[in-house]
Amino acid sequence: MKKSNIFALVEISKLAAGLARYPDDAQKALLSQAAYFLIIDPIYFSEALRPEWEAIQAAMTQREPLLDEKGFTIMNRVVHTVHQLSPQEQQDVVRRVIGLHDRLQEESLAYA
């Protein structure tokens, strides 16, 4: 099995660290790190971990961007989705990202 690209580990590590800054406010944590859900391509993950990142991305991009009357973006897909998720769903996403981060670290060590 091929391991995940170091880019995935570095970027998910930064995402996890950013989420950890707001342990009592999952919405604030997710909003502060929203861009990561759009910029980390699943191709950087191993076959074993790719489906989990794809599922997290899908959960975080359920809504379309929110546009004003002139067609300008008010909220991107991720921010709009975060605002629509329940507090429990937000916390679940945070837990899934942390779990993926842990699995990436284990995978990295296993292939070191």
GILIN-V743956 format. One record per residue. RES is the residue in one small letter. PSI is psi in whole degrees, -180 to 180 (none if undefined). OMEGA is omega in degrees with one decimal (* if undefined). Layout:
res=[RES & RES]
psi=[PSI & PSI]
omega=[OMEGA & OMEGA]
This chain:
res=[m & k & k & s & n & i & f & a & l & v & e & i & s & k & l & a & a & g & l & a & r & y & p & d & d & a & q & k & a & l & l & s & q & a & a & y & f & l & i & i & d & p & i & y & f & s & e & a & l & r & p & e & w & e & a & i & q & a & a & m & t & q & r & e & p & l & l & d & e & k & g & f & t & i & m & n & r & v & v & h & t & v & h & q & l & s & p & q & e & q & q & d & v & v & r & r & v & i & g & l & h & d & r & l & q & e & e & s & l & a & y & a]
psi=[137 & 136 & 166 & 151 & 147 & -29 & -43 & -45 & -46 & -48 & -40 & -32 & -43 & -40 & -47 & -41 & -40 & -40 & -34 & -16 & -21 & 67 & -22 & 7 & 86 & -37 & -48 & -40 & -49 & -41 & -37 & -20 & 18 & -38 & -33 & -33 & -14 & -25 & -16 & 108 & 136 & -21 & -18 & -6 & 153 & 164 & -32 & -34 & -18 & -45 & -34 & -43 & -40 & -40 & -40 & -46 & -42 & -41 & -31 & -1 & 36 & -36 & 152 & 163 & 147 & 124 & 151 & -178 & -20 & 0 & 7 & 142 & 125 & -42 & 135 & 177 & -44 & -49 & -43 & -43 & -46 & -42 & -21 & -15 & 147 & 161 & -37 & -42 & -40 & -46 & -37 & -41 & -44 & -46 & -40 & -41 & -44 & -42 & -42 & -41 & -46 & -43 & -37 & -43 & -44 & -43 & -42 & -43 & -35 & -28 & 6 & none]
omega=[178.2 & -180.0 & 179.2 & 176.6 & 180.0 & 177.2 & 179.5 & -180.0 & -178.5 & -176.2 & 177.2 & 175.3 & 178.0 & 177.8 & -179.8 & 178.1 & 178.0 & 178.1 & -178.1 & 179.5 & -178.1 & -174.1 & -177.5 & -178.2 & -176.4 & 179.8 & 179.0 & 178.7 & -178.4 & 179.3 & -178.9 & -176.6 & -171.3 & -175.3 & -178.0 & -177.6 & 179.3 & -171.7 & -179.3 & -177.1 & 179.2 & -178.2 & -179.0 & -178.3 & 174.9 & 178.0 & -178.9 & -174.7 & -178.0 & -178.4 & 179.1 & 178.5 & 177.4 & 178.9 & 177.4 & 178.5 & 179.7 & 178.9 & -176.3 & -179.8 & -178.7 & -176.1 & 173.7 & 175.5 & 176.8 & -175.7 & 174.0 & -176.4 & 178.3 & 178.4 & 177.8 & -178.8 & 175.1 & 177.6 & 175.2 & -176.2 & -176.0 & -178.8 & 178.7 & 178.9 & -179.4 & -179.7 & -179.5 & -179.5 & 174.2 & 176.3 & 178.6 & 178.4 & 177.6 & 179.6 & 177.8 & 178.2 & 178.5 & 179.6 & -179.7 & 178.7 & 178.9 & 177.2 & 177.4 & 177.2 & 179.3 & 179.8 & 176.3 & 178.6 & 177.9 & 179.8 & 180.0 & 179.9 & -179.3 & -178.0 & -177.3 & *]
